[in-house]
Amino acid sequence: MSTAFVNGRRYVTGVGTRPGGVAVRDGRIIAVGSDRDVVDAAGPAAEIVDTAGGLISPAFGDAHLHPTMGGLQLGQCHLDDCSSAEECLDVIASYAADHAGESWILGGGWSMEHFPGGTPHKELLDRVVPDRPVFLRNRDHHGAWANSLALQLAGVDATTADPADGRIERDPDGSPAGTLHEGAAQLVARVAPPPTRRGLHEGLLRGQDHCLAQGITQWQDALLRVLGPGLDAMDVYMDALADGALTARVTGALWWDRDRGTDQIADLVARRERARGHDDLFRADAVKIMLDGVAENFTASLSRPYRDRCGHETGNHGLSFIDRDVLRDVVATVDAHRFQAHFHAVGDQAVTDALDAVAHARQVNGDSGIRHHVAHLQIVRPEDVRRFAALGVVANIQPLWARHEPQMTELTIPFLDPALVDRQYPFLDLHRTGAVLAAGSDWPVSSASPLEGMHVAVNRTAKYAPPETEPFLPGQRLPLVVAWDAYTHGVARLNRRERQTGRLAPGYLADLVLLDRDPFLGAPHEIADTEVAGTWLGGRCVYRRR
């Protein structure tokens, strides 16, 4: 079976767009060029896809994604689309009424910006669901909101100490107020009903459908952890492979348990081995290492202390989940066992710690060539920007966050040392110093749409921002071609698939996305108006816009 995509434009990696199309046979690209060239190459029996002036591009990738979590949340009480606290409460009340048989109300997606100080109170939940425990993760999954009954069932009260890796928001009398930051959320999560294997499987398929509709056919799943006795998040992918339901190319990042030592490497190696033989669609050769929290709840690890509401220094530098000396041994061990380290590092101190650990691993093991990468990179020291290329570390960026929004303007900037404010999301600096950029979304933390992410990378404003909105640090804008490569070739390179996917060239897998227009021909502020018309994996159509 062969296919020719004609009557449009095509993307050229590192260059931009050109007139022409693509010919596909047996799942691979056999020709790119003029319409006549691709039709001739495809042969007389080929299917002809009229792109109607659209753009054919390598399918998008996502360097940091949580598809199972996102899909699971879509089937629960999800608050992603709520625009206020009142709307959140209306959705929660409606969900509880429609799901009277559920013993707990679970879900998430609420935005910190909708509540004073970013910390909703338990009494708000008590008013709408007084008779059942409620536990809802926030949008970035670095905190949770619980009602009184959930806190009581978990035994969380005024005498409960903050865990080392989290914080309980408290009322003046010391009792829990209802918001739990970072590891403190586990105090309630451990008594809530765990997800089932079937529920996770359904969540993955929901999440996969959502991603395919965004033109995404490959990703790195940033959190594959053991969820309980007999339930490993890897099981979900193995089940999907067994029944032929996985229609994406995935690299799984196995969770590094910070409460254990390097002895856990044997377990990680055994889990990696389970995926052997499925390399075309799934491998599990990355390890997720969580270094800090997020800036808006004051848990990102910073080189300078946070400020209080009056602008005075506090003694809080955030949280470092793994001691720096321990981290060096961890990364050296991970590297020696041929795993790719996938760091979560938001604050500049966490970024430094990650780069120092990779430098140590290079000294101990030699240059393994393994593509370690640091995700998020909200604040980066200028001297560390240059180290990415020098160490061969990939900059795993989430462009959608590099914009003015209430979470940035109200909950982050006022509490940062002024010297750190202008160091946020330095995408252009990283590119200019030779760092490889791979882009992702962290969905369901934020929109999975690569086009929305590219829009912000180029404009440093959101698609829906009022015209008068000031771009956020506009000196860090990326050219569209650089952003596009980060979502295509960059993700392929990160996942060691750059010789198979991520560009339109003969011999490459026909993982393609068809867009309704060529955004390179329009104004920068119109990039996110582009829509996905179809997605192909190995030449097979896996999504078509109705």
Secondary structure, 3 states (H helix, E strand, C coil): CEEEEECCEEEECCCEEEECEEEEECCEEEEEECHHHHHHHHCCCCEEEECCCCEEEECEEEEEECHHHHHHHHCCEECCCCCCHHHHHHHHHHHHHHCCCCCCEEEEEECHHHCHHHCCCHHHHHHHCCCCCEEEEECCCCEEEECHHHHHHHCCCCCCCCCCCEEEEECCCCCEEEEEEEHHHHHHHCCCCCCCHHHHHHHHHHHHHHHHCCCEEEEEEEEECEEECCEEHHHHHHHHHHCCCCCCEEEEEEECCCCCCHHHHHHHHHHHHHCCCCCCCEEEEEEEEECCCCHHHCCCCCCCCCECCCCCECCCCCCCCCCHHHHHHHHHHHHHCCCEEEEEECCHHHHHHHHHHHHHHHHHHCCCCCCCEEEECCECCHHHHCHHHHHCCEEEECHHHCCCCHHHHCCCHHHCCHHHHCCECCHHHHHHCCCCEEECCCCCCCCCCHHHHHHHHHHCCCCCCCCCCCCCCHHHCCCHHHHHHHHCHHHHHHCCCCCCCCCCCCCCECCEEEECCCHHHCCHHHHHHCCEEEEEECCEEEEECC
